[in-house]
Amino acid sequence: MLAGILWCLTVVGIPVGIQCFKFAGLTFFPFGKDVEYGGGAGSFLLNIIWLIVTGVPMALEHLAFGAILCVTVIGIPFGMQHFKLAKLALMPFGAAVR
């Protein structure tokens, strides 16, 4: 949430700040929400830049936490939410959390 606020201080950073708010909202309340992917050419270009700069490390982190949590039966629902966040970390632009 703090990263989103800092990104929104500049006009150029507002799209990235909105994606940070999307991650924060889904991280705080992950259960019962789905992510719908879409978007056009602009979203595709921004997703490529995001993937190179931030997406891969964030997705690997969520995959690692998801794998660790899926070791126990109690942790499986939480691990599945981390896998959902890993997919969102790769393509946040054009995605809608519902």
URGI-V998706 format. One record per pair of residues at least 4 apart in sequence whose ideal C-beta (glycine too) atoms are under 7 Angstrom apart, sorted by the first residue. I is the first residue (numbers start at 1). J is the second residue. Records with the same first field share a line. If there is no record, write none. Layout:
I: J / J
This chain:
1: 5 / 21 / 24
2: 6
3: 7 / 20
4: 8 / 17 / 20 / 21 / 24
7: 13 / 16 / 17 / 20
8: 13 / 14 / 17
9: 13
13: 17
14: 18
15: 19 / 46
16: 20
17: 21
18: 22
19: 23 / 92 / 93
20: 24
21: 25
22: 26 / 92 / 97
23: 27
24: 28
25: 29 / 97
26: 30 / 33 / 85 / 88 / 97
27: 85
29: 33
30: 81 / 84
31: 81
33: 97 / 98
34: 98
35: 84 / 88 / 95 / 97
36: 95 / 96 / 98
37: 91 / 94 / 95
38: 94
39: 43 / 44 / 93 / 94
41: 45
42: 46
43: 47 / 93 / 94
44: 48
45: 49
46: 50 / 93
47: 51 / 91 / 93
48: 52
49: 53
50: 54 / 55 / 92 / 93
51: 55 / 56 / 90
54: 58
55: 59 / 89 / 90
56: 60
57: 61
58: 62 / 89
59: 63 / 86 / 89 / 90
60: 64
61: 65
62: 66 / 82 / 85 / 86 / 89
63: 67 / 86
64: 68
65: 69 / 82
66: 70 / 79 / 82 / 83 / 86
69: 75 / 78 / 79 / 82
70: 75 / 76 / 79
71: 75
75: 79
76: 80
77: 81
78: 82
79: 83
80: 84
81: 85
82: 86
83: 87
84: 88
85: 89
88: 92 / 95
91: 95
